[in-house]
Amino acid sequence: MAGRDARDAPARAVAAFSRQFHGSPQALWTAPGRINLIGDHTDYNEGLVLPFALPQVTAVAVRPVPGRRWLVHSEQAAQRVQISEPCLSPAPQATRGRAATLVA
């Protein structure tokens, strides 16, 4: 979100959701960016870490859809991915939706 105010992220997520899915989201979640200065993957091995928040924000707007599937759209990637349950694997042509698959 370079050049954009992170406080606008929720409103932008709702607007993008409305454009892509022709309706309002049922829920909206936001989370600050985070970086580990040192110690990636050592925090759970009793190592030292120095995490801190970044000014960037991730905002996610959601609404249930009929059937056992997820439709994921990224404004940054300008791409939509369909993920089917129960296997939760992205469509073969999609690569950017993999993070959403792993989180779901």
C-alpha positions in Angstrom: 0.0 0.0 0.0 2.8 2.4 -0.8 1.6 5.9 -0.9 -1.8 5.1 0.6 -2.9 5.8 4.2 -3.4 2.5 6.1 -6.4 4.0 7.8 -8.2 3.8 4.4 -7.6 0.1 4.0 -10.9 -1.1 5.5 -12.9 1.3 3.3 -10.9 0.3 0.2 -11.5 -3.4 1.0 -15.2 -2.9 1.3 -15.3 -0.9 -2.0 -13.2 -3.5 -3.8 -15.5 -6.3 -2.5 -18.6 -4.5 -3.7 -17.0 -4.0 -7.1 -15.9 -7.6 -7.5 -18.8 -9.5 -5.9 -21.7 -7.1 -6.4 -22.8 -6.8 -2.7 -21.7 -6.0 0.8 -19.3 -8.1 2.8 -20.6 -9.8 6.0 -17.3 -9.3 7.9 -14.2 -7.2 7.6 -10.8 -8.0 9.2 -7.6 -6.0 9.3 -4.1 -6.8 10.5 -0.9 -4.7 10.7 2.1 -5.6 8.7 4.9 -7.3 10.7 8.5 -8.0 10.2 11.1 -10.0 12.1 14.4 -8.1 12.1 16.3 -11.2 13.2 15.4 -14.7 14.2 13.0 -16.0 11.5 11.8 -19.4 12.6 13.8 -19.3 15.8 11.1 -17.9 18.1 9.5 -21.4 18.5 13.0 -22.9 19.0 13.7 -20.7 22.0 15.8 -18.3 19.9 15.9 -14.5 19.9 13.5 -12.5 17.7 12.8 -8.8 17.2 9.4 -8.4 15.6 7.8 -5.1 15.0 4.7 -3.7 13.3 4.9 -1.9 9.9 2.6 0.9 8.8 1.1 -1.2 6.0 -2.2 -3.0 6.7 -3.9 -6.1 5.2 -7.7 -5.8 5.0 -10.0 -8.7 4.2 -13.7 -8.4 3.4 -15.7 -11.7 3.3 -19.2 -13.0 2.7 -20.4 -16.7 2.5 -21.2 -18.0 -0.9 -23.3 -21.0 -1.8 -21.5 -24.3 -2.2 -18.2 -25.5 -0.8 -15.9 -23.0 -2.4 -14.0 -19.8 -1.8 -13.7 -17.0 -4.3 -10.6 -14.9 -3.5 -9.8 -11.6 -5.2 -6.6 -9.6 -4.7 -6.7 -5.9 -5.5 -2.9 -5.9 -5.5 -2.5 -8.8 -7.9 -5.7 -7.9 -9.8 -6.6 -11.6 -9.9 -9.4 -13.9 -8.7 -8.9 -17.4 -7.6 -11.5 -20.1 -6.8 -10.6 -22.5 -4.1 -12.7 -25.6 -3.6 -13.4 -27.4 -0.3 -12.7 -29.9 1.1 -9.4 -30.2 -0.7 -8.7 -26.5 -0.5 -6.4 -26.4 -3.4 -6.4 -23.5 -5.9 -7.4 -23.9 -9.5 -4.4 -25.3 -11.6 -3.9 -22.0 -13.4 -3.8 -20.0 -10.2 -0.6 -19.3 -8.2 -1.3 -16.2 -6.1 -4.2 -17.7 -4.2 -2.0 -20.3 -2.5 -1.5 -18.1 0.6 -5.2 -17.9 1.1 -5.5 -21.7 0.7 -2.9 -22.3 3.4 -4.5 -19.9 5.8 -8.0 -21.2 5.2 
